[in-house]
Amino acid sequence: MRRVAPFVALFVAACATTPPPAPTPVKPVTQVRERADLIGLTAEELVQRFGRPGFQVREGAGLKLQFAGGGCILDAYLYPQAGNVGIERVTHVDARRPSGEDVPQATCVAALGTR
C-alpha cells in the first residue's frame, strides 16, 4: 500500500484542474478609411485622384492601373465585384520604389499627390 499511495496522490493531483480562464472579449474590428486607402475605388476615382495612369493592362477579368511619380510606383488591381457586374473596383494595391523596394501604401499615395 505504501507504494501505491504516492501514485494515487499524483493521479488525484493530475485530475484536479482549475477552471479555464474566462475568454477575453474580442473587440469588434472597425474599418477606418484612411486617405491612403484605395480599396473599393473605381478606375474613374483613381484617375480623378492621381491623373492618367502611366500604364494600363487588362488581365483576364481584371484591370491593372499603374501610377508613378515622386519616386514611387503604385499598382492598383481592379476586379468586378459580385452583384455589380461591370463595375470594377480596387481589390489590391502594391506600392514600391523604382528599385523594387516595397513602401507603405500611404507613403506612395502621399508621394503621388492628388490632382
C-alpha positions in Angstrom: 0.0 0.0 0.0 2.9 2.3 0.7 4.0 2.1 -2.9 0.5 2.8 -4.3 -0.1 5.9 -2.1 2.3 8.2 -3.9 0.9 7.2 -7.3 -2.7 7.7 -6.1 -1.7 11.2 -4.8 -0.1 12.1 -8.1 -3.2 10.7 -10.0 -5.6 12.8 -7.9 -3.4 15.9 -8.2 -3.3 15.4 -12.0 -7.0 15.1 -12.2 -7.6 18.2 -10.1 -7.8 21.0 -12.6 -8.6 24.6 -12.2 -11.4 26.0 -14.4 -10.2 27.6 -17.6 -9.9 31.4 -17.5 -12.8 33.3 -18.9 -12.4 34.1 -22.5 -11.2 37.6 -23.3 -13.9 39.6 -25.0 -12.9 40.3 -28.6 -13.3 43.9 -29.6 -15.1 44.4 -32.9 -12.9 45.4 -35.8 -13.9 48.8 -37.1 -12.7 49.8 -40.5 -11.2 53.2 -40.7 -10.9 54.5 -44.2 -7.7 56.4 -44.3 -6.9 58.9 -47.0 -4.4 56.4 -48.5 -6.9 53.5 -48.6 -7.7 52.8 -52.2 -9.6 49.6 -51.8 -13.0 49.8 -53.2 -12.3 52.8 -55.6 -13.2 52.6 -59.2 -10.8 53.4 -62.1 -12.5 56.7 -62.6 -12.0 57.6 -58.9 -8.3 56.7 -59.2 -7.9 58.8 -62.3 -9.6 61.8 -60.6 -7.2 61.4 -57.7 -3.8 60.7 -59.5 -4.4 61.6 -63.1 -4.0 59.3 -66.1 -2.2 56.1 -65.3 1.2 55.6 -66.9 0.4 52.0 -67.7 -2.8 50.1 -68.0 -3.3 46.5 -68.8 -6.3 44.1 -68.9 -5.5 40.8 -67.1 -8.4 38.4 -67.5 -11.4 39.8 -65.8 -9.3 42.4 -64.0 -7.6 45.7 -64.8 -4.2 46.8 -63.6 -3.5 50.6 -63.5 -0.1 51.9 -62.7 0.7 55.4 -61.4 4.2 56.7 -61.0 5.7 59.8 -59.5 7.6 61.2 -56.6 9.9 58.2 -56.6 7.0 55.8 -56.1 5.1 53.3 -58.3 1.6 52.3 -57.4 -0.1 49.3 -59.0 -3.9 49.1 -58.4 -5.7 45.9 -59.3 -9.4 46.2 -60.1 -11.9 43.4 -60.5 -15.7 43.3 -60.9 -17.5 42.7 -57.6 -20.2 40.1 -57.2 -23.6 41.6 -57.8 -22.0 44.7 -59.5 -21.3 43.2 -62.9 -19.2 45.6 -65.0 -18.2 47.8 -62.1 -14.5 47.2 -61.4 -13.2 48.2 -58.0 -9.7 48.2 -56.4 -9.2 44.9 -54.6 -5.4 45.0 -54.1 -2.6 47.7 -54.2 1.1 47.3 -54.5 3.4 50.2 -53.7 7.2 50.3 -54.4 10.1 52.4 -55.3 11.5 52.2 -58.9 14.3 49.9 -57.4 11.6 47.4 -56.4 11.7 48.0 -52.7 8.3 47.9 -51.1 7.0 51.1 -49.5 3.8 51.6 -47.4 0.8 52.5 -49.5 0.2 55.7 -47.6 3.8 56.9 -48.3 3.3 56.2 -52.0 -0.1 57.9 -52.1 1.5 61.0 -50.5 4.4 60.9 -53.0 2.0 60.7 -55.9 -0.1 63.6 -54.5 -3.6 64.3 -55.6 -5.0 66.3 -58.5 
